[in-house]
Amino acid sequence: MRVPPGPVPVAGGTAELLADADRDGSWVLLVDDTPQSHVDLEDPAHLEFEYVRRMGHVLDLAAGPGAPLDVVHLGGGALTLPRYVAATRPGSRQRVAEIDQPLTDLVRAHLPLPRNARVRVRAADARAALESMHAATADVVVTDVFAGARTPAHLTTVEFAAHVARVLRPGGIAVANVADGPPLRFARAQVATLRTAFRHVCLLAEPGILRGRRFGNLVAVASDAELPVAGLSRACARDPMPARVVDGADLERFAGNAQPVHDVDAAPSPEPPAGVFSR
């Protein structure tokens, strides 16, 4: 593998690949000095970031062990989760929408995908790409999109959730990264929004974030079918930074009086406090 260059211009600002000093063969993608992805080329099944590991748990439980999946990834970064699915579920077909073509070019040049990975990356806005997809063609839709450090407004709405539900097959699962901090108004509204399109919703997050003590990443999971809550609870409890699974009556209390968000009144996710996600 060629030695990655220093900071290079990309559509989102400047990007840089840095070797992870704590793990051989691992790299961190920084965009404007904010860690966006972690990739272990020697062990693509290793997920370093805690919220990405929780998304991995959802993918692990989306079907029987090793069974191939059709996965849509909205947001690509360094293609961490597509690599994970290719390693843990060989034969899976994966579609990635990543608007930042220079970023994808950087990643492909210096962190190449395995030869047998069936991953197709399209340079497109995540929602536009989703709206162009045929109905009932995905088993899982993963949403992890940031413009700077915020999720774009048009990916937070009832209308967007309806398109996710349309693209999923019956029983398919939607999983999304939700970045928020006290008083968690954005996360509560996202729960209300997902409930307009899906019968079952849960959240995975560290207790400190759920209690509104600090800014961080929550993972929202939704489906028309029963969610594997027990399995998710066991997997999250075993993590180095254990997380809770919030569902049922607990999720009702968490959402409170939050209202679904529509396109006409949507806003991006909150700006994180200075230094929260910086290296």
C-alpha positions as CSV (number, residue, x, y, z in Angstrom):
1,M,0.0,0.0,0.0
2,R,1.3,3.5,-0.8
3,V,1.9,5.9,2.0
4,P,-1.1,8.2,2.2
5,P,-0.5,11.8,1.4
6,G,-0.8,14.7,3.9
7,P,-4.1,16.7,4.0
8,V,-5.8,16.8,0.6
9,P,-8.7,18.9,-0.5
10,V,-12.1,17.2,-0.6
11,A,-15.6,18.4,-1.1
12,G,-16.1,18.4,2.7
13,G,-13.0,20.4,3.4
14,T,-9.6,18.7,3.9
15,A,-9.1,15.0,4.5
16,E,-6.1,13.1,5.9
17,L,-5.4,9.4,6.5
18,L,-3.3,8.8,9.7
19,A,-1.9,5.5,10.9
20,D,-3.3,4.3,14.2
21,A,-0.3,4.1,16.5
22,D,-2.1,1.7,18.8
23,R,-3.1,-0.9,16.2
24,D,-0.9,-2.2,13.3
25,G,-2.6,-2.0,9.9
26,S,-5.2,0.5,11.1
27,W,-5.9,3.9,9.7
28,V,-8.1,6.9,10.8
29,L,-9.8,9.2,8.3
30,L,-9.9,12.8,9.4
31,V,-12.0,15.4,7.7
32,D,-11.2,18.9,8.9
33,D,-9.4,17.4,11.8
34,T,-12.5,15.4,13.0
35,P,-12.2,11.6,13.0
36,Q,-14.7,10.3,10.5
37,S,-13.8,6.6,10.1
38,H,-11.4,3.9,11.4
39,V,-10.3,1.1,9.2
40,D,-8.3,-2.0,10.1
41,L,-7.0,-3.4,6.8
42,E,-5.7,-6.6,8.5
43,D,-8.9,-7.2,10.4
44,P,-11.9,-5.5,8.7
45,A,-14.2,-7.1,11.3
46,H,-12.7,-4.9,13.9
47,L,-14.8,-1.8,14.6
48,E,-13.0,0.8,16.7
49,F,-15.6,3.5,17.1
50,E,-18.2,2.6,19.7
51,Y,-21.2,3.8,17.7
52,V,-20.0,1.9,14.6
53,R,-19.6,-1.2,16.7
54,R,-23.2,-0.8,17.8
55,M,-24.2,-0.5,14.1
56,G,-22.2,-3.7,13.6
57,H,-24.3,-5.5,16.2
58,V,-27.4,-4.5,14.2
59,L,-25.9,-5.9,11.1
60,D,-24.9,-9.1,12.9
61,L,-28.5,-9.7,14.0
62,A,-30.2,-8.7,10.8
63,A,-30.1,-12.3,9.5
64,G,-28.6,-15.7,10.4
65,P,-24.8,-15.8,11.0
66,G,-22.9,-15.4,7.8
67,A,-25.9,-15.1,5.5
68,P,-25.4,-12.5,2.8
69,L,-27.4,-9.3,2.9
70,D,-28.3,-6.5,0.5
71,V,-27.2,-3.4,2.3
72,V,-27.5,0.3,1.4
73,H,-25.1,2.6,3.0
74,L,-26.0,6.3,3.0
75,G,-22.6,8.0,3.7
76,G,-19.4,6.2,2.9
77,G,-16.4,7.7,4.6
78,A,-13.6,5.2,4.6
79,L,-16.1,2.4,3.9
80,T,-15.7,0.8,7.3
81,L,-19.1,-0.9,7.5
82,P,-19.1,-2.1,3.9
83,R,-15.7,-3.8,4.7
84,Y,-17.2,-5.3,7.9
85,V,-20.2,-6.7,6.0
86,A,-18.0,-8.1,3.2
87,A,-15.8,-9.9,5.9
88,T,-18.6,-11.2,8.1
89,R,-21.2,-11.9,5.4
90,P,-19.4,-12.9,2.2
91,G,-21.5,-12.6,-1.0
92,S,-23.4,-9.6,0.3
93,R,-24.4,-6.9,-2.2
94,Q,-23.8,-3.4,-1.0
95,R,-24.6,0.0,-2.5
96,V,-22.9,3.1,-1.1
97,A,-24.0,6.7,-1.6
98,E,-21.1,9.1,-0.8
99,I,-21.5,12.7,-2.2
100,D,-17.8,13.5,-1.8
101,Q,-16.1,11.9,-4.8
102,P,-12.6,13.2,-3.9
103,L,-12.9,11.6,-0.5
104,T,-13.9,8.2,-2.1
105,D,-10.9,8.5,-4.5
106,L,-8.6,9.1,-1.6
107,V,-9.9,6.1,0.3
108,R,-9.9,3.8,-2.7
109,A,-6.3,4.7,-3.6
110,H,-4.9,4.1,-0.2
111,L,-7.3,1.8,1.7
112,P,-8.5,-0.5,-1.1
113,L,-11.4,-2.8,-0.6
114,P,-10.9,-6.5,-0.6
115,R,-11.1,-8.0,-4.2
116,N,-14.1,-10.1,-3.3
117,A,-16.1,-7.3,-1.8
118,R,-19.3,-6.6,-3.8
119,V,-19.4,-2.9,-3.0
120,R,-20.6,-0.3,-5.5
121,V,-20.0,3.3,-4.5
122,R,-22.0,6.1,-6.2
123,A,-21.1,9.8,-6.0
124,A,-24.5,11.2,-5.0
125,D,-26.5,13.0,-2.4
126,A,-27.7,10.3,0.0
127,R,-31.4,11.2,-0.3
128,A,-31.3,11.6,-4.0
129,A,-29.6,8.2,-4.3
130,L,-32.2,6.6,-2.0
131,E,-35.1,8.1,-3.9
132,S,-33.8,6.6,-7.1
133,M,-33.7,3.1,-5.7
134,H,-36.3,0.5,-6.4
135,A,-38.7,-0.6,-3.7
136,A,-38.1,-3.6,-1.5
137,T,-34.5,-4.1,-2.7
138,A,-32.5,-3.9,0.6
139,D,-32.3,-5.9,3.8
140,V,-30.6,-3.1,5.7
141,V,-30.3,0.7,5.2
142,V,-27.5,2.4,7.1
143,T,-27.6,6.2,7.5
144,D,-24.4,7.8,8.7
145,V,-24.0,11.1,6.8
146,F,-22.4,14.3,8.0
147,A,-21.8,17.7,6.5
148,G,-19.1,18.9,8.7
149,A,-20.1,17.6,12.1
150,R,-23.9,17.7,11.5
151,T,-26.4,15.5,9.8
152,P,-28.0,17.3,6.9
153,A,-31.6,18.4,7.5
154,H,-33.1,16.5,4.5
155,L,-32.0,13.2,6.1
156,T,-33.9,13.8,9.3
157,T,-37.5,13.9,8.2
158,V,-40.7,11.9,7.9
159,E,-40.4,12.0,4.1
160,F,-36.9,10.6,4.2
161,A,-37.9,7.9,6.6
162,A,-40.7,6.9,4.2
163,H,-38.2,6.4,1.5
164,V,-36.0,4.3,3.7
165,A,-39.1,2.1,4.5
166,R,-39.9,1.9,0.8
167,V,-36.5,0.6,-0.2
168,L,-36.4,-2.0,2.6
169,R,-37.8,-5.5,2.1
170,P,-40.5,-6.7,4.5
171,G,-38.8,-7.2,7.8
172,G,-35.8,-5.1,6.8
173,I,-33.9,-2.9,9.3
174,A,-33.0,0.8,9.2
175,V,-30.1,1.9,11.4
176,A,-28.9,5.5,11.8
177,N,-26.3,7.5,13.6
178,V,-27.9,10.2,15.6
179,A,-25.5,12.8,17.1
180,D,-27.0,14.9,19.9
181,G,-26.4,16.3,23.4
182,P,-28.4,17.7,26.3
183,P,-31.4,18.1,26.3
184,L,-31.6,15.5,23.5
185,R,-34.4,17.3,21.6
186,F,-33.0,16.2,18.2
187,A,-32.8,12.5,19.3
188,R,-36.3,12.6,20.7
189,A,-37.7,14.1,17.5
190,Q,-35.9,11.4,15.5
191,V,-37.6,8.7,17.5
192,A,-41.0,10.4,16.8
193,T,-40.0,10.7,13.1
194,L,-39.0,7.1,12.7
195,R,-42.3,5.9,14.3
196,T,-44.2,7.4,11.4
197,A,-42.6,4.9,9.0
198,F,-41.9,1.9,11.2
199,R,-43.8,-0.1,13.8
200,H,-40.8,-0.9,16.0
201,V,-38.0,1.5,17.1
202,C,-35.2,1.4,19.6
203,L,-32.1,3.4,20.6
204,L,-28.6,2.2,21.5
205,A,-26.5,4.6,23.5
206,E,-24.3,4.9,26.5
207,P,-26.1,5.8,29.8
208,G,-24.3,9.1,30.1
209,I,-25.6,10.3,26.8
210,L,-29.1,9.1,27.5
211,R,-29.1,11.0,30.8
212,G,-28.1,14.2,29.0
213,R,-24.7,14.4,30.6
214,R,-22.7,14.9,27.4
215,F,-22.8,15.1,23.6
216,G,-22.4,11.9,21.7
217,N,-23.7,9.3,19.2
218,L,-26.9,7.4,19.6
219,V,-27.9,4.6,17.2
220,A,-31.5,4.5,16.1
221,V,-32.9,1.1,14.9
222,A,-36.2,0.7,13.2
223,S,-38.2,-2.0,11.4
224,D,-41.7,-3.2,10.6
225,A,-40.8,-6.5,12.2
226,E,-39.9,-7.2,15.9
227,L,-36.4,-6.0,16.6
228,P,-33.8,-8.3,18.1
229,V,-33.8,-6.3,21.4
230,A,-32.5,-9.2,23.6
231,G,-29.6,-9.9,21.3
232,L,-28.7,-6.2,20.9
233,S,-28.8,-5.8,24.7
234,R,-26.4,-8.7,25.2
235,A,-24.0,-7.4,22.5
236,C,-24.0,-3.8,23.8
237,A,-23.4,-5.0,27.4
238,R,-20.3,-6.8,26.3
239,D,-18.7,-3.8,24.6
240,P,-15.7,-1.9,26.2
241,M,-18.1,1.0,26.6
242,P,-21.4,-0.7,27.4
243,A,-24.6,0.8,26.0
244,R,-28.2,0.5,26.9
245,V,-31.0,-0.5,24.5
246,V,-34.0,1.7,25.0
247,D,-37.3,0.4,23.7
248,G,-41.0,-0.1,24.7
249,A,-42.2,2.0,27.6
250,D,-38.7,3.4,28.2
251,L,-38.6,4.7,24.7
252,E,-42.1,6.2,25.1
253,R,-40.8,8.1,28.1
254,F,-37.7,9.2,26.3
255,A,-39.6,10.5,23.3
256,G,-42.1,12.3,25.5
257,N,-44.0,15.0,23.5
258,A,-41.5,15.2,20.7
259,Q,-43.2,15.7,17.3
260,P,-42.1,14.2,13.9
261,V,-40.0,16.4,11.7
262,H,-41.2,17.2,8.2
263,D,-39.2,18.6,5.2
264,V,-40.8,22.0,5.6
265,D,-39.4,22.5,9.1
266,A,-36.3,20.3,9.2
267,A,-33.0,21.5,10.6
268,P,-29.6,19.8,10.7
269,S,-28.5,17.9,13.8
270,P,-27.0,20.1,16.6
271,E,-23.5,21.5,16.3
272,P,-21.4,19.6,18.7
273,P,-19.5,21.5,21.4
274,A,-16.0,22.5,20.4
275,G,-13.5,19.6,20.7
276,V,-16.0,16.8,21.2
277,F,-15.1,14.9,18.1
278,S,-11.7,16.5,17.3
279,R,-8.6,14.4,17.7
